[in-house]
C-alpha cells in the first residue's frame, strides 16, 4: 500500500525530527516516575511529593515518587540518565548530583552535562548558618573575629564532603581569610544534633530544617546564605551584609531534569505544568512558610542558571583542592 506524500509530511511535522518511536502518543501515556535521589522525608523529598501530587491531578496519571538514595545523589541521578528519554522518568534533584559532584568525584557513572537535560527550577532554599546560643558570637562579624583569633578552632558540621553545606563553609574561609575545622556527617540530622548540643560549633542548614529550632531559641541564626534576607526569616541578616563577605552567596536549590534526548515538546509540557503548580496559592504558601522560594523558571533560563552554578562550584572546589 502506498502512503500519500502529504500524509507522510503531516506525520513528520507532528512528530518532529528528534521524537523517539512511540512518543507520538499523548504524553503522559502511563504513570510517571519522579526519582528523588535522597531518603524519604528530607531535603527535596517533601517538595517532590507536594508537586507530584498536583501534577498527577493535571496529567490524569499517577506520579510516583521513587527514593533512590546513595552516592551523594548519584545513584538516583544515574537511574534517570540511563532511563528511556520519553518523559516518563524524571529527576527531582538537589544541587550536588547535577552541579557539584563531577568536580571532585573521580568516577561517576553518568555525565550531568551530557546525560541530563535541565527542565525547570523547583525552589531555591537559602541556608541558615546556625550556632548554639552558648557560643561566644552572636552574628557573622563576631564569628569572623573569633575565628581569626582562634585559627582552626571553630568547627562546622556538614552532611558530607563536597555537599553544599561543606562548600558554604569553604566559601566563608576563602572570603573571610579564616581557617575552620570541617566535621562531616552522614546527613543533616546528625550534624544538627551535634550543633544543638554544642559539640560542633556552627553549621549551615537548609532554612526549612533550621527554622523551627531558631524560632524555639535552641539555635542562634548568624546569617542566611542568600543575597537578601529570606521571607520566612526576615529578621536574620544576609551573610553578605558582613564586611569582607559581600560576595558571599551560596544556596541550595532543587530542580527537574530528564534524560538528555527527551523530546522538547515533552520538556516544555513538564516545565509549563510545574510552573503552574508552583503558582497555586496553596502550594506557594506552603513552600514560602518553609523558607523555600518557588520558581518554575523557563527551561532556557534554567539551563543558564545551572551552568552558572556549575562554574561557581567548580571554582570553590578547585580553589580548596577538595577530593
Backbone as CSV, one residue per row, in Angstrom:
resi,resn,N_x,N_y,N_z,CA_x,CA_y,CA_z,C_x,C_y,C_z
1,UNK,0.853,-1.187,0.000,0.000,0.000,0.000,0.883,1.229,0.000
2,UNK,0.591,2.185,-0.876,1.369,3.416,-0.971,0.713,4.484,-0.100
3,UNK,1.513,5.130,0.748,1.001,6.184,1.619,1.200,7.512,0.913
4,UNK,0.183,8.330,0.799,0.323,9.628,0.118,1.421,10.465,0.766
5,UNK,2.173,11.185,-0.096,3.257,12.032,0.408,2.742,13.093,1.369
6,UNK,1.564,13.609,1.143,1.007,14.639,2.032,0.808,14.098,3.435
7,UNK,0.361,12.821,3.506,0.156,12.216,4.825,1.476,12.027,5.546
8,UNK,2.514,11.613,4.791,3.834,11.441,5.406,4.370,12.773,5.919
9,UNK,4.189,13.810,5.140,4.677,15.131,5.541,3.978,15.607,6.806
10,UNK,2.658,15.361,6.883,1.912,15.770,8.062,2.404,15.011,9.290
11,UNK,2.655,13.715,9.143,3.151,12.911,10.266,4.518,13.383,10.720
12,UNK,5.383,13.701,9.761,6.728,14.164,10.109,6.663,15.488,10.861
13,UNK,5.779,16.368,10.427,5.663,17.667,11.108,5.170,17.490,12.524
14,UNK,4.277,16.520,12.744,3.731,16.280,14.078,4.769,15.682,15.006
15,UNK,5.534,14.712,14.491,6.488,14.004,15.335,7.724,14.836,15.608
16,UNK,8.194,15.600,14.627,9.439,16.348,14.808,10.625,15.449,14.566
17,UNK,11.794,16.028,14.311,12.960,15.252,13.908,13.567,14.436,15.033
18,UNK,13.335,14.794,16.299,14.007,14.099,17.397,13.064,13.267,18.240
19,UNK,11.885,12.955,17.731,10.902,12.244,18.521,11.142,10.742,18.478
20,UNK,11.423,10.081,19.628,11.611,8.634,19.625,10.326,7.922,19.236
21,UNK,10.492,6.664,18.815,9.328,5.863,18.454,8.394,5.744,19.643
22,UNK,7.125,5.918,19.414,6.133,5.786,20.472,5.814,7.086,21.174
23,UNK,6.651,8.121,21.012,6.426,9.376,21.725,5.313,10.200,21.092
24,UNK,4.791,9.738,19.901,3.733,10.482,19.264,2.424,10.353,20.020
25,UNK,2.353,9.375,20.936,1.154,9.234,21.744,1.063,10.410,22.705
26,UNK,-0.174,10.683,23.159,-0.361,11.762,24.116,0.482,11.488,25.353
27,UNK,1.156,12.525,25.811,2.016,12.361,26.989,1.364,13.053,28.180
28,UNK,1.395,12.394,29.349,1.936,11.055,29.621,0.915,9.970,29.295
29,UNK,1.408,8.873,28.767,0.526,7.766,28.386,0.493,6.671,29.444
30,UNK,1.258,6.844,30.518,1.296,5.885,31.624,1.836,6.618,32.856
31,UNK,1.890,5.971,34.017,2.404,6.645,35.213,3.809,7.207,35.002
32,UNK,4.063,8.343,35.630,5.363,8.998,35.577,6.100,8.715,36.890
33,UNK,7.379,8.349,36.779,8.202,8.112,37.969,9.084,9.329,38.208
34,UNK,8.942,9.912,39.394,9.788,11.040,39.801,10.830,10.500,40.776
35,UNK,12.054,10.358,40.300,13.115,9.811,41.146,13.717,10.927,41.992
36,UNK,13.723,10.687,43.301,14.351,11.585,44.275,15.586,10.858,44.799
37,UNK,16.782,11.389,44.581,17.994,10.645,44.926,18.404,10.748,46.388
38,UNK,17.424,10.910,47.275,17.672,11.005,48.708,16.572,10.263,49.464
39,UNK,16.773,10.064,50.747,15.822,9.315,51.561,14.514,10.081,51.688
40,UNK,13.451,9.350,51.988,12.147,9.966,52.175,12.162,10.870,53.405
41,UNK,11.446,11.988,53.293,11.253,12.851,54.453,12.186,14.028,54.564
42,UNK,13.308,14.020,53.851,14.266,15.105,54.000,14.617,15.746,52.686
43,UNK,15.166,16.957,52.764,15.657,17.641,51.578,14.595,17.848,50.527
44,UNK,14.878,17.361,49.328,13.995,17.582,48.189,12.707,16.762,48.289
45,UNK,12.688,15.727,49.105,11.555,14.798,49.122,10.205,15.467,49.416
46,UNK,10.059,16.296,50.461,8.751,16.912,50.699,8.286,17.791,49.545
47,UNK,9.212,18.511,48.924,8.849,19.348,47.774,8.408,18.466,46.610
48,UNK,9.147,17.384,46.375,8.812,16.465,45.280,7.424,15.872,45.468
49,UNK,7.097,15.502,46.679,5.782,14.882,46.926,4.653,15.893,46.783
50,UNK,4.871,17.105,47.236,3.851,18.146,47.092,3.579,18.438,45.624
51,UNK,4.647,18.615,44.849,4.499,18.934,43.429,3.947,17.736,42.656
52,UNK,4.423,16.531,42.965,3.986,15.334,42.244,2.496,15.086,42.407
53,UNK,1.969,15.345,43.590,0.535,15.163,43.818,-0.289,16.068,42.907
54,UNK,0.136,17.313,42.788,-0.592,18.258,41.937,-0.416,17.940,40.452
55,UNK,0.775,17.460,40.067,0.989,17.081,38.676,0.122,15.891,38.291
56,UNK,-0.028,14.937,39.199,-0.871,13.770,38.920,-2.309,14.197,38.634
57,UNK,-2.780,15.192,39.354,-4.144,15.683,39.122,-4.265,16.307,37.739
58,UNK,-3.224,16.990,37.277,-3.261,17.638,35.970,-3.090,16.642,34.836
59,UNK,-2.237,15.668,35.039,-1.876,14.753,33.963,-2.815,13.560,33.837
60,UNK,-3.623,13.331,34.850,-4.512,12.170,34.800,-3.770,10.850,34.872
61,UNK,-2.552,10.898,35.387,-1.722,9.702,35.574,-1.027,9.808,36.931
62,UNK,-0.803,8.687,37.607,-0.050,8.754,38.863,1.362,9.277,38.619
63,UNK,1.879,10.064,39.550,3.277,10.482,39.554,3.888,9.875,40.804
64,UNK,4.681,8.847,40.593,5.182,8.021,41.686,6.548,8.499,42.141
65,UNK,6.666,8.932,43.387,7.950,9.365,43.930,8.746,8.125,44.330
66,UNK,9.920,7.996,43.742,10.792,6.837,43.956,12.097,7.327,44.580
67,UNK,12.299,7.037,45.864,13.517,7.459,46.560,14.649,6.481,46.271
68,UNK,15.690,6.970,45.592,16.869,6.152,45.271,18.090,6.808,45.909
69,UNK,18.249,6.624,47.200,19.311,7.314,47.932,20.655,6.629,47.747
70,UNK,21.722,7.416,47.981,23.067,6.856,47.966,23.991,7.594,47.033
71,UNK,25.282,7.529,47.348,26.297,8.117,46.476,26.178,9.610,46.325
72,UNK,25.777,10.312,47.397,25.590,11.773,47.323,24.669,12.159,46.173
73,UNK,23.627,11.370,45.984,22.634,11.671,44.955,22.903,11.050,43.604
74,UNK,24.080,10.438,43.430,24.447,9.968,42.097,23.698,8.700,41.686
75,UNK,23.275,7.878,42.637,22.568,6.644,42.271,21.235,6.973,41.606
76,UNK,20.470,7.850,42.215,19.191,8.235,41.621,19.361,8.990,40.322
77,UNK,20.345,9.892,40.282,20.569,10.668,39.060,20.989,9.768,37.905
78,UNK,21.808,8.771,38.185,22.239,7.840,37.141,21.066,7.039,36.597
79,UNK,20.124,6.680,37.484,18.940,5.929,37.035,18.145,6.740,36.015
80,UNK,18.048,8.041,36.220,17.329,8.892,35.266,18.151,9.072,33.992
81,UNK,19.452,9.275,34.143,20.319,9.454,32.973,20.238,8.263,32.027
82,UNK,20.042,7.062,32.576,20.003,5.836,31.768,18.590,5.424,31.375
83,UNK,17.585,6.184,31.818,16.193,5.815,31.535,15.817,6.173,30.100
84,UNK,14.714,5.586,29.620,14.214,5.906,28.282,13.870,7.393,28.209
85,UNK,14.280,8.087,27.141,14.041,9.527,27.030,12.646,9.854,26.509
86,UNK,11.645,9.427,27.264,10.268,9.633,26.812,9.452,10.481,27.780
87,UNK,10.096,11.032,28.819,9.399,11.891,29.767,8.674,11.178,30.876
88,UNK,8.718,9.853,30.882,8.021,9.112,31.938,8.908,8.818,33.144
89,UNK,10.168,9.220,33.083,11.069,9.160,34.233,11.743,10.514,34.352
90,UNK,11.536,11.186,35.475,12.117,12.497,35.683,12.907,12.501,36.989
91,UNK,13.856,13.410,37.065,14.681,13.560,38.265,14.277,14.828,38.979
92,UNK,13.967,14.701,40.267,13.776,15.866,41.118,14.996,15.942,42.016
93,UNK,15.927,16.787,41.621,17.279,16.755,42.166,17.519,17.838,43.193
94,UNK,18.546,17.605,44.005,19.176,18.675,44.766,20.360,19.169,43.936
95,UNK,21.207,19.967,44.545,22.289,20.600,43.791,23.437,19.655,43.487
96,UNK,23.805,18.812,44.452,25.068,18.071,44.373,25.181,17.198,43.133
97,UNK,24.168,16.395,42.859,24.289,15.374,41.817,24.260,15.931,40.398
98,UNK,23.906,17.210,40.248,23.863,17.805,38.909,24.829,18.966,38.723
99,UNK,25.411,19.481,39.832,26.242,20.681,39.687,27.504,20.703,40.531
100,UNK,27.747,19.675,41.352,28.921,19.699,42.235,29.767,18.443,42.125
101,UNK,29.141,17.286,42.232,29.886,16.030,42.389,30.924,15.796,41.297
102,UNK,30.627,16.218,40.077,31.543,15.936,38.963,32.894,16.613,39.126
103,UNK,32.993,17.588,40.024,34.239,18.328,40.178,35.189,17.725,41.216
104,UNK,34.708,16.754,41.985,35.627,16.128,42.935,35.522,14.606,42.986
105,UNK,34.454,14.032,42.433,34.362,12.573,42.383,35.204,12.065,41.211
106,UNK,36.077,11.120,41.480,36.987,10.639,40.443,36.278,9.795,39.393
107,UNK,35.182,9.157,39.773,34.468,8.313,38.812,32.970,8.444,39.045
108,UNK,32.233,8.762,37.995,30.777,8.820,38.041,30.225,8.044,36.859
109,UNK,29.084,7.386,37.066,28.506,6.542,36.022,27.762,7.350,34.965
110,UNK,27.616,8.635,35.165,26.917,9.490,34.205,27.618,10.841,34.168
111,UNK,27.379,11.563,33.110,27.891,12.926,32.955,26.699,13.866,33.063
112,UNK,26.619,14.679,34.127,25.428,15.530,34.302,25.167,16.448,33.117
113,UNK,26.216,16.952,32.483,26.017,17.886,31.375,25.616,17.178,30.086
114,UNK,26.104,15.976,29.897,25.821,15.243,28.665,24.542,14.421,28.764
115,UNK,24.270,13.836,29.932,23.231,12.815,30.050,21.915,13.307,30.636
116,UNK,21.905,14.512,31.208,20.682,15.028,31.828,20.340,16.393,31.245
117,UNK,19.070,16.580,30.935,18.618,17.853,30.373,17.865,18.644,31.438
118,UNK,18.284,19.880,31.717,17.536,20.704,32.669,16.139,21.028,32.140
119,UNK,15.157,21.017,33.035,13.777,21.339,32.656,13.317,22.627,33.329
120,UNK,13.368,22.641,34.668,12.941,23.836,35.386,13.443,23.801,36.823
121,UNK,13.471,24.966,37.428,13.831,25.104,38.839,12.576,24.968,39.680
122,UNK,12.636,24.090,40.682,11.509,23.946,41.612,11.540,25.059,42.653
123,UNK,12.583,25.050,43.475,12.678,26.050,44.546,14.138,26.409,44.798
124,UNK,14.335,27.585,45.363,15.608,27.969,45.956,15.429,27.957,47.470
125,UNK,16.453,27.471,48.181,16.393,27.433,49.632,17.694,27.996,50.208
126,UNK,17.627,29.138,50.861,18.849,29.620,51.495,19.223,28.735,52.680
127,UNK,20.489,28.705,52.973,20.959,28.078,54.201,20.957,29.110,55.317
128,UNK,20.759,28.633,56.534,21.000,29.454,57.711,22.279,28.949,58.360
129,UNK,23.182,29.859,58.673,24.364,29.491,59.444,23.974,29.615,60.910
130,UNK,23.992,28.489,61.617,23.465,28.455,62.980,24.541,28.037,63.971
131,UNK,24.306,28.417,65.224,25.205,28.051,66.317,24.369,27.895,67.582
132,UNK,24.889,27.160,68.525,24.257,27.091,69.840,24.317,28.478,70.480
133,UNK,23.263,28.891,71.199,23.295,30.192,71.883,24.418,30.311,72.911
134,UNK,25.031,29.187,73.277,26.114,29.234,74.262,27.440,29.696,73.663
135,UNK,27.522,29.776,72.336,28.782,30.145,71.693,29.047,31.642,71.846
136,UNK,30.312,32.054,71.830,30.661,33.449,72.143,30.576,34.411,70.965
137,UNK,29.649,34.155,70.028,29.463,35.076,68.905,27.977,35.090,68.562
138,UNK,27.472,36.272,68.313,26.034,36.440,68.078,25.699,36.768,66.641
139,UNK,26.727,37.042,65.823,26.483,37.378,64.429,27.713,37.005,63.611
140,UNK,27.651,37.244,62.302,28.753,36.840,61.433,30.025,37.615,61.737
141,UNK,29.901,38.909,62.009,31.093,39.697,62.315,31.794,39.149,63.554
142,UNK,31.020,38.777,64.558,31.605,38.202,65.762,32.252,36.857,65.499
143,UNK,31.615,36.052,64.647,32.195,34.756,64.296,33.523,34.924,63.573
144,UNK,33.568,35.818,62.606,34.796,36.034,61.834,35.917,36.520,62.760
145,UNK,35.590,37.454,63.641,36.605,37.963,64.559,37.129,36.851,65.468
146,UNK,36.224,36.025,65.965,36.626,34.922,66.846,37.485,33.915,66.085
147,UNK,37.076,33.595,64.835,37.819,32.611,64.040,39.218,33.110,63.706
148,UNK,39.373,34.413,63.521,40.704,34.966,63.251,41.603,34.883,64.483
149,UNK,41.005,35.017,65.645,41.776,34.933,66.878,42.085,33.497,67.276
150,UNK,41.275,32.550,66.763,41.431,31.136,67.117,41.450,30.290,65.844
151,UNK,42.531,30.368,65.061,42.593,29.639,63.774,42.384,28.127,63.965
152,UNK,41.475,27.571,63.170,41.216,26.134,63.185,40.439,25.634,64.381
153,UNK,40.026,26.544,65.273,39.338,26.108,66.491,37.828,26.019,66.316
154,UNK,37.261,26.788,65.375,35.815,26.778,65.172,35.451,25.626,64.244
155,UNK,34.658,24.690,64.744,34.249,23.530,63.940,32.911,23.806,63.274
156,UNK,32.767,23.294,62.049,31.465,23.414,61.383,31.062,22.063,60.805
157,UNK,29.801,21.718,61.042,29.283,20.432,60.583,28.645,20.543,59.222
158,UNK,28.708,19.446,58.480,28.033,19.383,57.181,27.488,17.980,56.989
159,UNK,26.705,17.801,55.933,26.151,16.477,55.637,27.092,15.638,54.789
160,UNK,28.350,16.057,54.680,29.344,15.241,53.992,30.260,16.065,53.123
161,UNK,31.422,15.508,52.768,32.382,16.225,51.929,31.788,16.557,50.557
162,UNK,32.004,17.787,50.109,31.540,18.195,48.797,30.079,18.585,48.728
163,UNK,29.365,18.508,49.843,27.961,18.924,49.845,27.886,20.449,49.865
164,UNK,26.744,21.026,49.513,26.633,22.487,49.565,26.950,23.060,50.943
165,UNK,26.554,22.340,52.015,26.852,22.837,53.364,28.359,22.916,53.594
166,UNK,29.087,21.914,53.098,30.543,21.926,53.212,31.127,23.085,52.408
167,UNK,30.681,23.237,51.168,31.243,24.278,50.302,30.881,25.679,50.787
168,UNK,29.742,25.815,51.475,29.403,27.110,52.063,30.419,27.487,53.133
169,UNK,30.835,26.506,53.935,31.875,26.762,54.923,33.204,27.103,54.274
170,UNK,33.524,26.404,53.194,34.757,26.690,52.455,34.732,28.116,51.912
171,UNK,33.566,28.546,51.411,33.463,29.889,50.860,33.652,30.948,51.946
172,UNK,33.138,30.701,53.142,33.386,31.619,54.258,34.884,31.716,54.521
173,UNK,35.569,30.574,54.550,37.021,30.577,54.766,37.736,31.401,53.688
174,UNK,37.345,31.178,52.439,38.031,31.832,51.328,37.822,33.345,51.347
175,UNK,36.608,33.787,51.620,36.301,35.213,51.561,36.757,35.961,52.816
176,UNK,36.617,35.313,53.983,36.958,35.984,55.242,38.414,35.789,55.640
177,UNK,39.116,34.865,54.962,40.504,34.615,55.303,40.672,33.968,56.658
178,UNK,39.770,33.031,56.975,39.849,32.327,58.258,40.022,30.837,58.002
179,UNK,40.394,30.112,59.055,40.533,28.662,58.968,39.560,28.018,59.939
180,UNK,38.662,27.190,59.392,37.661,26.490,60.191,37.942,24.993,60.161
181,UNK,37.362,24.262,61.090,37.531,22.815,61.163,36.275,22.136,60.633
182,UNK,36.389,21.452,59.488,35.231,20.776,58.897,34.987,19.437,59.587
183,UNK,33.732,19.221,60.005,33.326,17.960,60.627,32.203,17.372,59.775
184,UNK,32.507,16.408,58.898,31.463,15.837,58.034,30.627,14.785,58.749
185,UNK,29.348,14.772,58.466,28.429,13.766,58.985,27.800,13.029,57.801
186,UNK,27.007,12.013,58.077,26.347,11.258,57.026,25.007,11.859,56.629
187,UNK,24.627,12.925,57.280,23.375,13.582,56.939,23.190,14.830,57.776
188,UNK,22.221,15.656,57.361,21.968,16.914,58.057,21.490,16.670,59.480
189,UNK,20.661,15.630,59.685,20.092,15.380,61.012,21.186,15.150,62.054
190,UNK,22.206,14.373,61.709,23.299,14.118,62.653,24.082,15.389,62.942
191,UNK,24.327,16.173,61.916,25.056,17.427,62.110,24.274,18.363,63.027
192,UNK,22.962,18.460,62.793,22.139,19.344,63.612,22.130,18.905,65.067
193,UNK,22.126,17.608,65.311,22.136,17.106,66.688,23.360,17.584,67.437
194,UNK,24.519,17.521,66.799,25.752,17.931,67.471,25.879,19.449,67.569
195,UNK,25.286,20.177,66.640,25.286,21.636,66.749,24.369,22.070,67.893
196,UNK,23.210,21.427,68.005,22.282,21.739,69.092,22.914,21.493,70.459
197,UNK,23.699,20.436,70.560,24.327,20.098,71.839,25.580,20.925,72.115
198,UNK,26.068,21.643,71.092,27.267,22.441,71.258,28.552,21.689,71.007
199,UNK,28.465,20.398,70.643,29.685,19.635,70.372,30.355,20.103,69.080
200,UNK,29.558,20.568,68.128,30.064,21.219,66.918,29.623,22.671,66.994
201,UNK,30.518,23.579,66.643,30.267,24.995,66.896,29.196,25.605,66.001
202,UNK,29.317,25.406,64.703,28.409,26.055,63.759,28.078,25.085,62.636
203,UNK,27.136,25.457,61.806,26.832,24.641,60.629,25.795,25.317,59.756
204,UNK,25.871,25.039,58.471,24.864,25.514,57.535,23.758,24.469,57.437
205,UNK,22.524,24.910,57.594,21.370,24.020,57.465,20.331,24.704,56.599
206,UNK,19.645,23.920,55.792,18.566,24.478,54.992,17.579,25.205,55.898
207,UNK,17.113,26.369,55.461,16.232,27.167,56.301,15.007,26.381,56.780
208,UNK,14.356,25.554,55.936,13.234,24.764,56.453,13.630,23.852,57.605
209,UNK,14.868,23.334,57.581,15.336,22.451,58.648,15.646,23.231,59.918
210,UNK,16.251,24.403,59.759,16.732,25.163,60.917,15.676,26.059,61.553
211,UNK,14.659,26.423,60.782,13.737,27.476,61.212,13.054,27.162,62.541
212,UNK,12.590,25.932,62.712,11.881,25.583,63.943,12.783,25.731,65.165
213,UNK,14.042,25.305,65.034,14.982,25.406,66.148,15.356,26.860,66.434
214,UNK,15.444,27.656,65.378,15.740,29.085,65.556,14.589,29.772,66.287
215,UNK,13.376,29.498,65.839,12.204,30.132,66.444,12.006,29.702,67.891
216,UNK,12.434,28.478,68.211,12.315,27.978,69.591,13.440,28.467,70.491
217,UNK,14.409,29.173,69.912,15.520,29.675,70.696,16.595,28.651,70.986
218,UNK,16.519,27.485,70.350,17.514,26.439,70.594,18.770,26.636,69.752
219,UNK,18.629,27.387,68.667,19.773,27.733,67.834,19.757,29.228,67.563
220,UNK,20.927,29.777,67.398,21.059,31.183,67.043,21.436,31.261,65.561
221,UNK,20.696,32.064,64.807,20.990,32.233,63.390,21.986,33.378,63.227
222,UNK,23.156,33.080,62.665,24.180,34.096,62.443,23.982,34.818,61.117
223,UNK,23.313,34.169,60.178,23.067,34.784,58.882,22.470,33.783,57.923
224,UNK,21.921,34.277,56.813,21.416,33.409,55.755,22.323,33.543,54.541
225,UNK,22.344,32.498,53.729,23.327,32.407,52.645,22.884,33.059,51.349
226,UNK,21.654,33.567,51.286,21.172,34.252,50.084,21.625,35.709,50.105
227,UNK,21.513,36.375,48.967,21.957,37.768,48.879,21.117,38.702,49.745
228,UNK,19.865,38.337,49.945,18.949,39.145,50.745,18.350,38.277,51.847
229,UNK,17.861,38.883,52.932,17.181,38.093,53.960,16.016,37.302,53.375
230,UNK,15.741,36.148,53.958,14.681,35.271,53.459,13.319,35.736,53.969
231,UNK,12.288,35.561,53.131,10.940,35.978,53.520,10.465,35.250,54.764
232,UNK,10.890,33.990,54.948,10.447,33.211,56.102,11.161,33.605,57.383
233,UNK,12.287,34.316,57.277,13.038,34.746,58.458,13.655,36.114,58.191
234,UNK,12.829,37.138,58.014,13.345,38.458,57.626,14.241,39.099,58.679
235,UNK,14.164,38.608,59.904,14.982,39.180,60.971,16.427,38.704,60.925
236,UNK,16.708,37.667,60.131,18.065,37.130,60.046,18.780,37.811,58.873
237,UNK,19.884,38.511,59.130,20.564,39.233,58.045,21.260,38.288,57.079
238,UNK,21.478,38.771,55.871,22.255,38.004,54.889,23.727,38.038,55.294
239,UNK,24.409,36.915,55.109,25.844,36.850,55.403,26.600,37.896,54.601
240,UNK,26.111,38.193,53.390,26.779,39.157,52.510,26.769,40.576,53.061
241,UNK,25.986,40.835,54.110,25.990,42.155,54.722,27.197,42.363,55.639
242,UNK,27.946,41.306,55.909,29.100,41.375,56.792,30.316,41.903,56.022
243,UNK,31.026,42.873,56.553,32.237,43.367,55.870,33.212,42.233,55.571
244,UNK,33.680,42.196,54.325,34.582,41.142,53.883,33.873,39.971,53.242
245,UNK,32.575,39.875,53.452,31.801,38.753,52.900,30.756,39.236,51.892
246,UNK,30.986,40.403,51.318,29.995,40.994,50.407,29.713,40.110,49.193
247,UNK,30.662,39.274,48.803,30.457,38.419,47.620,29.905,37.045,47.990
248,UNK,29.540,36.866,49.255,29.045,35.554,49.673,27.607,35.337,49.190
249,UNK,27.418,34.262,48.471,26.080,33.776,48.104,26.211,32.314,47.729
250,UNK,25.520,31.475,48.440,25.530,30.051,48.113,24.242,29.444,48.651
251,UNK,23.395,29.016,47.746,22.085,28.495,48.148,21.940,27.042,47.711
252,UNK,21.042,26.369,48.376,20.595,25.055,47.916,19.439,25.283,46.955
253,UNK,19.320,24.429,45.954,18.180,24.520,45.049,17.802,23.128,44.572
254,UNK,16.537,22.987,44.253,16.005,21.727,43.749,15.473,21.969,42.336
255,UNK,15.816,21.072,41.424,15.398,21.244,40.042,14.908,19.954,39.423
256,UNK,14.343,20.076,38.234,13.827,18.924,37.496,14.688,18.717,36.259
257,UNK,15.114,17.468,36.053,15.920,17.074,34.902,15.294,15.829,34.284
258,UNK,15.574,15.618,33.003,15.104,14.432,32.287,16.271,13.866,31.490
259,UNK,16.152,12.623,30.989,17.207,12.091,30.113,17.456,13.018,28.924
260,UNK,18.689,13.079,28.475,19.128,14.104,27.525,18.314,14.155,26.229
261,UNK,17.880,13.025,25.704,17.212,13.027,24.392,15.691,13.107,24.499
262,UNK,15.182,13.518,25.633,13.738,13.681,25.790,13.230,14.746,24.820
263,UNK,12.138,14.484,24.093,11.629,15.458,23.115,11.329,16.816,23.745
264,UNK,11.627,17.856,23.006,11.450,19.207,23.526,9.990,19.510,23.833
265,UNK,9.069,18.918,23.087,7.650,19.149,23.365,7.278,18.631,24.748
266,UNK,7.851,17.499,25.133,7.588,16.928,26.461,8.241,17.783,27.536
267,UNK,9.475,18.224,27.291,10.181,19.100,28.231,9.353,20.360,28.486
268,UNK,8.838,20.957,27.411,8.048,22.180,27.549,6.765,21.934,28.332
269,UNK,6.148,20.773,28.118,4.922,20.432,28.849,5.209,20.293,30.346
270,UNK,6.298,19.595,30.686,6.646,19.409,32.092,6.930,20.757,32.740
271,UNK,7.722,21.587,32.066,8.058,22.898,32.630,6.806,23.754,32.833
272,UNK,5.964,23.796,31.841,4.752,24.616,31.909,3.866,24.189,33.064
273,UNK,3.657,22.878,33.205,2.741,22.396,34.233,3.335,22.556,35.632
274,UNK,4.649,22.367,35.763,5.276,22.579,37.075,5.180,24.050,37.466
275,UNK,5.407,24.953,36.511,5.296,26.382,36.808,3.889,26.732,37.291
276,UNK,2.876,26.143,36.667,1.501,26.415,37.088,1.209,25.830,38.462
277,UNK,1.745,24.637,38.742,1.555,24.025,40.063,2.200,24.887,41.147
278,UNK,3.421,25.366,40.879,4.130,26.168,41.878,3.461,27.520,42.107
279,UNK,2.648,27.967,41.144,1.933,29.239,41.289,0.618,29.089,42.041
280,UNK,0.170,27.850,42.282,-1.066,27.646,43.039,-0.904,28.218,44.437
281,UNK,-1.860,28.999,44.926,-1.709,29.642,46.239,-1.393,28.673,47.364
282,UNK,-2.045,27.507,47.373,-1.802,26.571,48.475,-0.407,25.972,48.424
283,UNK,0.119,25.775,47.213,1.480,25.250,47.066,2.501,26.333,47.389
284,UNK,2.309,27.507,46.815,3.244,28.607,47.034,3.325,28.980,48.519
285,UNK,2.168,29.087,49.174,2.150,29.472,50.583,2.833,28.422,51.453
286,UNK,2.609,27.150,51.141,3.249,26.077,51.903,4.761,26.169,51.792
287,UNK,5.274,26.360,50.587,6.712,26.423,50.378,7.321,27.660,51.030
288,UNK,6.659,28.802,50.907,7.181,30.033,51.492,7.259,29.946,53.010
289,UNK,6.266,29.323,53.619,6.289,29.155,55.076,7.467,28.305,55.520
290,UNK,7.907,27.412,54.655,9.019,26.533,54.979,10.380,27.164,54.658
291,UNK,10.350,28.367,54.121,11.605,29.030,53.791,12.092,28.776,52.385
292,UNK,11.268,28.148,51.557,11.637,27.856,50.177,10.996,28.876,49.243
293,UNK,11.733,29.276,48.220,11.233,30.240,47.236,10.857,29.492,45.959
294,UNK,9.550,29.324,45.672,9.143,28.582,44.475,9.507,29.321,43.200
295,UNK,9.790,28.548,42.136,10.238,29.163,40.888,9.407,28.694,39.703
296,UNK,9.866,27.633,39.016,9.206,27.211,37.784,9.749,27.929,36.567
297,UNK,11.004,28.429,36.630,11.560,29.254,35.559,11.586,28.515,34.217
298,UNK,11.506,29.252,33.115,11.547,28.641,31.783,12.823,27.829,31.587
299,UNK,12.753,26.842,30.704,13.867,25.909,30.521,15.163,26.604,30.108
300,UNK,15.102,27.511,29.156,16.326,28.186,28.699,16.979,28.958,29.838
301,UNK,16.177,29.600,30.650,16.697,30.348,31.795,17.302,29.396,32.829
302,UNK,16.640,28.268,33.031,17.164,27.288,33.987,18.477,26.687,33.504
303,UNK,18.585,26.433,32.215,19.845,25.919,31.667,20.999,26.883,31.964
304,UNK,20.756,28.168,31.773,21.788,29.171,32.058,22.097,29.225,33.551
305,UNK,21.071,29.100,34.375,21.251,29.097,35.832,22.132,27.927,36.260
306,UNK,21.847,26.737,35.721,22.622,25.542,36.083,24.080,25.707,35.665
307,UNK,24.315,26.242,34.482,25.690,26.448,34.027,26.437,27.421,34.937
308,UNK,25.762,28.485,35.364,26.395,29.452,36.263,26.702,28.812,37.615
309,UNK,25.804,27.974,38.111,26.039,27.301,39.381,27.212,26.325,39.271
310,UNK,27.288,25.618,38.149,28.416,24.700,37.954,29.742,25.459,37.950
311,UNK,29.769,26.603,37.307,31.000,27.395,37.273,31.383,27.854,38.674
312,UNK,30.396,28.264,39.461,30.669,28.717,40.823,31.245,27.587,41.672
313,UNK,30.593,26.421,41.633,31.035,25.312,42.463,32.374,24.748,41.996
314,UNK,32.609,24.758,40.686,33.911,24.311,40.181,35.025,25.167,40.780
315,UNK,34.817,26.463,40.804,35.833,27.377,41.318,36.093,27.127,42.810
316,UNK,35.015,26.931,43.589,35.182,26.701,45.033,35.930,25.409,45.277
317,UNK,35.518,24.344,44.581,36.140,23.034,44.781,37.613,23.054,44.382
318,UNK,37.916,23.654,43.242,39.296,23.669,42.776,40.185,24.544,43.661
319,UNK,39.676,25.677,44.113,40.465,26.556,44.969,40.787,25.896,46.309
320,UNK,39.830,25.079,46.804,40.029,24.416,48.093,40.696,23.047,47.933
321,UNK,40.891,22.619,46.680,41.518,21.316,46.394,40.791,20.166,47.092
322,UNK,39.450,20.197,46.979,38.626,19.155,47.590,38.668,17.917,46.726
323,UNK,38.909,16.771,47.343,38.931,15.500,46.606,38.068,14.475,47.328
